[in-house]
Amino acid sequence: MSRITNKPHLIFWISIPIIILIGILNRNEMLDVNVHDTYFVFSKTDLTIVMSILFAIIGLGYWFMLKADRKLSKSLNLIHIALTFGGILLIWILAQLFRESIMEYDFNDNLTLAIYIISLIAIIGQIIYPINIISGIIKKPNKTSG
């Protein structure tokens, strides 16, 4: 746990090949998002590429702060990582429970609502990242003994 909070860029960079592999395996699948009367259709491959780029940028920001010898909050690092990866994992698990063949609208509607709420929490949790980076820039650099 200490390694994750001290070097959070590692978990983001390690997850990039996994995300790309999932995108390659699901290259023919689409993601449909219905917002009122409008359908937005995304290729899962495009979604994984965008996610990989975002994770690379986040990892790069954490890495720059480490190389600039700036102190980041370990608790904010942990919260950001938990909301990011925990949210993605919960959304994936709930999406597997979605029933298309059985017409249980109440179950699917509640499941969709849960997915939307978890997505919103994960997206709002991304605000923690710039707050942590800005507070790390404002704080004085780490003092090395010796």
MIDOSE-1310 file (N, C-alpha, C; in nm, 2 decimals, decimal comma, always signed):
residues 146
msri	+0,08/-0,12/+0,00/+0,00/+0,00/+0,00/+0,09/+0,13/+0,00; +0,20/+0,12/+0,07/+0,29/+0,24/+0,08/+0,34/+0,27/-0,06; +0,37/+0,16/-0,14/+0,43/+0,19/-0,27/+0,33/+0,25/-0,36; +0,20/+0,22/-0,35/+0,10/+0,28/-0,43/+0,08/+0,42/-0,40
tnkp	+0,08/+0,46/-0,27/+0,06/+0,60/-0,23/+0,19/+0,68/-0,26; +0,31/+0,62/-0,25/+0,43/+0,70/-0,28/+0,46/+0,71/-0,42; +0,42/+0,61/-0,50/+0,45/+0,61/-0,65/+0,32/+0,58/-0,72; +0,22/+0,67/-0,72/+0,09/+0,64/-0,78/+0,10/+0,63/-0,94
hlif	+0,20/+0,68/-0,99/+0,22/+0,68/-1,14/+0,23/+0,53/-1,19; +0,29/+0,45/-1,11/+0,31/+0,31/-1,15/+0,18/+0,24/-1,17; +0,08/+0,25/-1,09/-0,05/+0,18/-1,11/-0,12/+0,23/-1,23; -0,11/+0,36/-1,26/-0,17/+0,41/-1,39/-0,10/+0,36/-1,51
wisi	+0,04/+0,36/-1,51/+0,11/+0,32/-1,62/+0,10/+0,16/-1,64; +0,09/+0,09/-1,54/+0,08/-0,06/-1,55/-0,06/-0,09/-1,60; -0,16/-0,01/-1,57/-0,29/-0,04/-1,62/-0,31/-0,01/-1,77; -0,23/+0,07/-1,83/-0,24/+0,10/-1,97/-0,24/-0,02/-2,06
piii	-0,14/-0,11/-2,05/-0,14/-0,22/-2,14/-0,26/-0,32/-2,12; -0,31/-0,32/-2,00/-0,43/-0,41/-1,97/-0,55/-0,35/-2,04; -0,56/-0,22/-2,03/-0,68/-0,15/-2,09/-0,67/-0,16/-2,24; -0,55/-0,15/-2,30/-0,54/-0,16/-2,45/-0,57/-0,31/-2,49
ligi	-0,53/-0,41/-2,41/-0,56/-0,55/-2,44/-0,71/-0,57/-2,44; -0,77/-0,52/-2,34/-0,92/-0,53/-2,33/-0,99/-0,47/-2,45; -0,93/-0,35/-2,50/-0,99/-0,29/-2,62/-0,97/-0,37/-2,74; -0,85/-0,43/-2,75/-0,82/-0,52/-2,87/-0,91/-0,64/-2,87
lnrn	-0,94/-0,70/-2,76/-1,02/-0,82/-2,75/-1,17/-0,78/-2,78; -1,21/-0,66/-2,75/-1,35/-0,62/-2,77/-1,36/-0,52/-2,88; -1,28/-0,53/-2,99/-1,27/-0,43/-3,09/-1,40/-0,42/-3,18; -1,49/-0,52/-3,18/-1,61/-0,51/-3,26/-1,73/-0,47/-3,17
emld	-1,71/-0,44/-3,05/-1,82/-0,41/-2,96/-1,84/-0,26/-2,95; -1,96/-0,22/-2,93/-2,00/-0,08/-2,92/-2,06/-0,05/-2,79; -2,05/+0,08/-2,75/-2,11/+0,12/-2,63/-2,22/+0,23/-2,66; -2,34/+0,20/-2,63/-2,45/+0,29/-2,66/-2,49/+0,36/-2,53
vnvh	-2,49/+0,50/-2,54/-2,53/+0,58/-2,43/-2,66/+0,66/-2,47; -2,77/+0,64/-2,40/-2,89/+0,70/-2,43/-2,91/+0,82/-2,34; -2,92/+0,94/-2,39/-2,95/+1,06/-2,32/-3,07/+1,12/-2,38; -3,18/+1,10/-2,31/-3,32/+1,14/-2,35/-3,35/+1,08/-2,49
dtyf	-3,36/+1,16/-2,59/-3,39/+1,11/-2,72/-3,27/+1,09/-2,81; -3,15/+1,10/-2,76/-3,03/+1,10/-2,84/-2,95/+0,98/-2,80; -2,90/+0,90/-2,89/-2,81/+0,79/-2,87/-2,67/+0,83/-2,91; -2,57/+0,81/-2,82/-2,43/+0,83/-2,85/-2,37/+0,69/-2,86
vfsk	-2,31/+0,66/-2,97/-2,25/+0,53/-3,00/-2,10/+0,54/-3,01; -2,03/+0,47/-2,92/-1,88/+0,47/-2,91/-1,83/+0,33/-2,94; -1,72/+0,32/-3,01/-1,65/+0,20/-3,02/-1,57/+0,18/-2,89; -1,57/+0,05/-2,84/-1,50/+0,03/-2,72/-1,35/+0,04/-2,74
tdlt	-1,30/+0,02/-2,86/-1,16/+0,04/-2,89/-1,13/+0,19/-2,88; -1,21/+0,28/-2,93/-1,19/+0,42/-2,91/-1,19/+0,46/-2,76; -1,28/+0,41/-2,69/-1,29/+0,44/-2,55/-1,17/+0,39/-2,47; -1,11/+0,28/-2,51/-0,99/+0,23/-2,44/-0,87/+0,31/-2,47
ivms	-0,87/+0,36/-2,60/-0,76/+0,45/-2,64/-0,76/+0,58/-2,56; -0,88/+0,64/-2,55/-0,89/+0,76/-2,47/-0,86/+0,74/-2,33; -0,91/+0,63/-2,27/-0,88/+0,60/-2,13/-0,73/+0,58/-2,11; -0,66/+0,51/-2,20/-0,51/+0,49/-2,19/-0,44/+0,63/-2,20
ilfa	-0,48/+0,72/-2,29/-0,42/+0,85/-2,29/-0,44/+0,92/-2,16; -0,56/+0,92/-2,11/-0,58/+0,99/-1,98/-0,50/+0,93/-1,87; -0,49/+0,80/-1,86/-0,41/+0,74/-1,76/-0,26/+0,77/-1,78; -0,22/+0,78/-1,90/-0,08/+0,82/-1,93/-0,05/+0,96/-1,88
iigl	-0,14/+1,05/-1,90/-0,13/+1,19/-1,86/-0,13/+1,20/-1,71; -0,22/+1,13/-1,65/-0,23/+1,13/-1,50/-0,10/+1,07/-1,44; -0,05/+0,96/-1,49/+0,07/+0,90/-1,45/+0,19/+0,99/-1,47; +0,19/+1,07/-1,58/+0,30/+1,16/-1,61/+0,30/+1,28/-1,51
gywf	+0,18/+1,32/-1,47/+0,17/+1,43/-1,37/+0,22/+1,38/-1,24; +0,19/+1,26/-1,19/+0,24/+1,21/-1,07/+0,39/+1,19/-1,08; +0,44/+1,14/-1,19/+0,58/+1,12/-1,21/+0,66/+1,25/-1,20; +0,61/+1,36/-1,27/+0,67/+1,49/-1,27/+0,68/+1,54/-1,12
mlka	+0,58/+1,52/-1,05/+0,58/+1,57/-0,91/+0,69/+1,49/-0,83; +0,70/+1,36/-0,85/+0,80/+1,28/-0,78/+0,94/+1,33/-0,82; +0,96/+1,35/-0,95/+1,10/+1,39/-1,00/+1,13/+1,54/-0,96; +1,03/+1,62/-0,94/+1,05/+1,76/-0,90/+1,06/+1,77/-0,75
drkl	+1,06/+1,65/-0,68/+1,07/+1,64/-0,54/+0,97/+1,72/-0,46; +0,85/+1,71/-0,51/+0,73/+1,78/-0,44/+0,65/+1,67/-0,37; +0,60/+1,71/-0,25/+0,53/+1,62/-0,16/+0,38/+1,62/-0,19; +0,33/+1,51/-0,23/+0,19/+1,49/-0,25/+0,12/+1,43/-0,13
sksl	-0,01/+1,45/-0,11/-0,08/+1,39/+0,00/-0,10/+1,25/-0,03; -0,06/+1,16/+0,07/-0,08/+1,02/+0,05/-0,23/+0,98/+0,05; -0,30/+1,05/+0,14/-0,44/+1,02/+0,15/-0,52/+1,06/+0,02; -0,48/+1,17/-0,03/-0,55/+1,21/-0,16/-0,51/+1,12/-0,28
nlih	-0,38/+1,07/-0,27/-0,34/+0,98/-0,37/-0,42/+0,85/-0,36; -0,44/+0,80/-0,24/-0,52/+0,68/-0,22/-0,66/+0,70/-0,26; -0,72/+0,81/-0,22/-0,86/+0,83/-0,26/-0,88/+0,84/-0,41; -0,79/+0,91/-0,48/-0,80/+0,92/-0,62/-0,78/+0,79/-0,69
ialt	-0,69/+0,71/-0,65/-0,67/+0,57/-0,70/-0,79/+0,49/-0,68; -0,84/+0,49/-0,55/-0,96/+0,41/-0,52/-1,08/+0,45/-0,60; -1,11/+0,58/-0,61/-1,22/+0,62/-0,69/-1,21/+0,59/-0,84; -1,09/+0,60/-0,89/-1,07/+0,57/-1,03/-1,08/+0,43/-1,06
fggi	-1,00/+0,34/-1,00/-1,00/+0,20/-1,03/-1,12/+0,13/-0,97; -1,16/+0,17/-0,85/-1,28/+0,11/-0,79/-1,41/+0,14/-0,87; -1,42/+0,26/-0,91/-1,53/+0,30/-1,00/-1,54/+0,22/-1,13; -1,43/+0,21/-1,19/-1,42/+0,14/-1,32/-1,46/-0,01/-1,29
lliw	-1,40/-0,07/-1,19/-1,43/-0,21/-1,16/-1,58/-0,23/-1,12; -1,64/-0,14/-1,04/-1,78/-0,15/-1,01/-1,87/-0,13/-1,13; -1,84/-0,04/-1,22/-1,92/-0,02/-1,34/-1,91/-0,14/-1,43; -1,79/-0,20/-1,44/-1,78/-0,32/-1,52/-1,86/-0,44/-1,46
ilaq	-1,85/-0,46/-1,33/-1,93/-0,57/-1,26/-2,08/-0,54/-1,28; -2,12/-0,42/-1,26/-2,27/-0,40/-1,28/-2,31/-0,41/-1,42; -2,23/-0,38/-1,52/-2,26/-0,39/-1,66/-2,28/-0,54/-1,70; -2,20/-0,63/-1,63/-2,22/-0,77/-1,66/-2,35/-0,82/-1,61
lfre	-2,41/-0,76/-1,51/-2,54/-0,80/-1,46/-2,66/-0,75/-1,54; -2,64/-0,67/-1,64/-2,74/-0,61/-1,72/-2,81/-0,72/-1,80; -2,94/-0,73/-1,79/-3,02/-0,83/-1,86/-3,09/-0,78/-1,98; -3,05/-0,84/-2,10/-3,11/-0,79/-2,22/-3,23/-0,89/-2,27
sime	-3,21/-1,02/-2,24/-3,31/-1,11/-2,29/-3,44/-1,11/-2,20; -3,42/-1,08/-2,07/-3,53/-1,08/-1,98/-3,58/-0,94/-1,97; -3,71/-0,92/-1,99/-3,77/-0,78/-1,99/-3,80/-0,74/-1,85; -3,70/-0,73/-1,76/-3,73/-0,68/-1,62/-3,68/-0,54/-1,62
ydfn	-3,77/-0,45/-1,66/-3,74/-0,31/-1,67/-3,69/-0,25/-1,54; -3,76/-0,28/-1,43/-3,72/-0,23/-1,30/-3,58/-0,26/-1,26; -3,54/-0,39/-1,29/-3,41/-0,43/-1,25/-3,31/-0,35/-1,34; -3,33/-0,35/-1,47/-3,24/-0,28/-1,56/-3,23/-0,13/-1,53
dnlt	-3,35/-0,07/-1,50/-3,35/+0,07/-1,47/-3,27/+0,11/-1,34; -3,29/+0,02/-1,24/-3,21/+0,04/-1,12/-3,06/+0,02/-1,14; -3,03/-0,08/-1,22/-2,89/-0,11/-1,25/-2,83/+0,01/-1,33; -2,90/+0,06/-1,42/-2,86/+0,18/-1,50/-2,84/+0,30/-1,41
laiy	-2,93/+0,32/-1,32/-2,91/+0,43/-1,22/-2,79/+0,41/-1,14; -2,77/+0,29/-1,09/-2,65/+0,26/-1,01/-2,52/+0,29/-1,09; -2,52/+0,25/-1,22/-2,40/+0,27/-1,30/-2,38/+0,42/-1,32; -2,49/+0,50/-1,34/-2,47/+0,64/-1,36/-2,42/+0,71/-1,23
iisl	-2,47/+0,67/-1,12/-2,43/+0,73/-0,99/-2,28/+0,70/-0,97; -2,24/+0,57/-0,99/-2,10/+0,53/-0,97/-2,01/+0,61/-1,07; -2,06/+0,62/-1,19/-1,98/+0,70/-1,29/-1,96/+0,84/-1,25; -2,07/+0,90/-1,20/-2,06/+1,04/-1,15/-1,97/+1,06/-1,04
iaii	-1,97/+0,96/-0,94/-1,88/+0,97/-0,83/-1,73/+0,95/-0,88; -1,71/+0,86/-0,97/-1,57/+0,84/-1,02/-1,52/+0,97/-1,10; -1,61/+1,03/-1,17/-1,57/+1,15/-1,25/-1,55/+1,27/-1,15; -1,63/+1,28/-1,05/-1,61/+1,39/-0,95/-1,49/+1,36/-0,87
gqii	-1,45/+1,24/-0,85/-1,33/+1,20/-0,78/-1,21/+1,24/-0,85; -1,22/+1,26/-0,99/-1,10/+1,31/-1,06/-1,06/+1,45/-1,03; -1,15/+1,52/-0,96/-1,11/+1,66/-0,91/-1,00/+1,65/-0,81; -0,99/+1,54/-0,74/-0,89/+1,53/-0,64/-0,75/+1,53/-0,70
ypin	-0,74/+1,48/-0,82/-0,60/+1,48/-0,88/-0,55/+1,63/-0,90; -0,62/+1,72/-0,96/-0,56/+1,85/-0,97/-0,54/+1,92/-0,84; -0,63/+1,89/-0,74/-0,62/+1,95/-0,61/-0,49/+1,91/-0,55; -0,46/+1,78/-0,56/-0,34/+1,72/-0,50/-0,21/+1,78/-0,57
iisg	-0,22/+1,79/-0,70/-0,10/+1,84/-0,78/-0,08/+1,99/-0,74; -0,18/+2,07/-0,74/-0,17/+2,21/-0,70/-0,12/+2,23/-0,56; -0,17/+2,15/-0,47/-0,12/+2,16/-0,33/+0,02/+2,11/-0,32; +0,06/+2,02/-0,40/+0,20/+1,97/-0,40/+0,30/+2,08/-0,46
iikk	+0,25/+2,16/-0,56/+0,33/+2,26/-0,61/+0,34/+2,38/-0,51; +0,23/+2,41/-0,44/+0,24/+2,52/-0,34/+0,33/+2,49/-0,22; +0,32/+2,36/-0,18/+0,41/+2,32/-0,06/+0,55/+2,33/-0,10; +0,63/+2,35/+0,01/+0,78/+2,35/-0,01/+0,83/+2,22/-0,06
pnkt	+0,94/+2,21/-0,13/+1,00/+2,08/-0,17/+1,04/+2,00/-0,05; +1,05/+1,87/-0,07/+1,10/+1,78/+0,03/+1,24/+1,82/+0,07; +1,27/+1,81/+0,20/+1,41/+1,84/+0,24/+1,48/+1,71/+0,26; +1,60/+1,69/+0,19/+1,67/+1,57/+0,20/+1,77/+1,59/+0,32
sg	+1,79/+1,49/+0,40/+1,89/+1,50/+0,51/+2,03/+1,47/+0,46; +2,12/+1,54/+0,51/+2,26/+1,51/+0,48/+2,33/+1,63/+0,44
